[in-house]
Amino acid sequence: GAGVSQSPSNKVTEKGKDVELRCDPISGHTALYWYRQRLGQGLEFLIYFQGNSAPDKSGLPSDRFSAERTGESVSTLTIQRTQQEDSAVYLCASSLNRDHSYEQYFGPGTRLTVT
Amino acid sequence: AQKVTQAQTEISVVEKEDVTLDCVYETRDTTYYLFWYKQPPSGELVFLIRRNSFDEQNEISGRYSWNFQKSTSSFNFTITASQVVDSAVYFCALSEEGTGFQKLVFGTGTRLLVSP
């Protein structure tokens, strides 16, 4: 079946502009996660959704970052007033979260470049 | 404190060599999961294996094998007879009962370069 998809695949924006990144999880997966990967680094957890609620937002780096999920499906990560340090690949993952199936399946990511 | 440590930043081998990627983790939870992911040059993370803290049996899948040792808090990954297609960055990750297994904590990754 279809995997996790993300759009756009690449986004170049000017400092100070807002951006929206989209994630479509695997159908039936109740949990959805956002991570950030800076160049040459590991992944940093940002936020996760169980259904449409976000029990853990602890990884969001500042109040410029927000995310929402609707219909237990699509999620949008919004970065307001982008800064150059926001440049990174933003990865979305989804998980079934049932019967001890906690492995997360990742999308291809959105490469964000802030100029 | 670093919860997942992958001390090897980069490893270079020649095709057909065996290679072991090290992973050491730290947790206070008695129930947790460990994972390995592969990130090829295309960038998409590929799930390789999940192991729960109560299952210390080693696992083999084709050329891949994993050695989980709770006594040393390690979950090492061995590729036998490496191939050029194994070139990628490999990440070890941990999820803990304390977070409802919802947050993956990743190591910094080991870049494996397999040359012909």
Chai-1 contact restraints between the chains, C-beta under 6 A:
chainA,res_idxA,chainB,res_idxB,connection_type,confidence,min_distance_angstrom,max_distance_angstrom,comment,restraint_id
A,G42,B,F106,contact,1.0,0.0,6.0,A-B,restraint_1
A,G42,B,G107,contact,1.0,0.0,6.0,A-B,restraint_2
A,G42,B,T108,contact,1.0,0.0,6.0,A-B,restraint_3
A,G42,B,G109,contact,1.0,0.0,6.0,A-B,restraint_4
A,L43,B,F106,contact,1.0,0.0,6.0,A-B,restraint_5
A,F45,B,K103,contact,1.0,0.0,6.0,A-B,restraint_6
A,Y48,B,Q102,contact,1.0,0.0,6.0,A-B,restraint_7
A,Y102,B,Y33,contact,1.0,0.0,6.0,A-B,restraint_8
A,Y102,B,F101,contact,1.0,0.0,6.0,A-B,restraint_9
A,E103,B,F47,contact,1.0,0.0,6.0,A-B,restraint_10
A,E103,B,R50,contact,1.0,0.0,6.0,A-B,restraint_11
A,F106,B,L45,contact,1.0,0.0,6.0,A-B,restraint_12
A,P108,B,E44,contact,1.0,0.0,6.0,A-B,restraint_13
A,G109,B,G43,contact,1.0,0.0,6.0,A-B,restraint_14
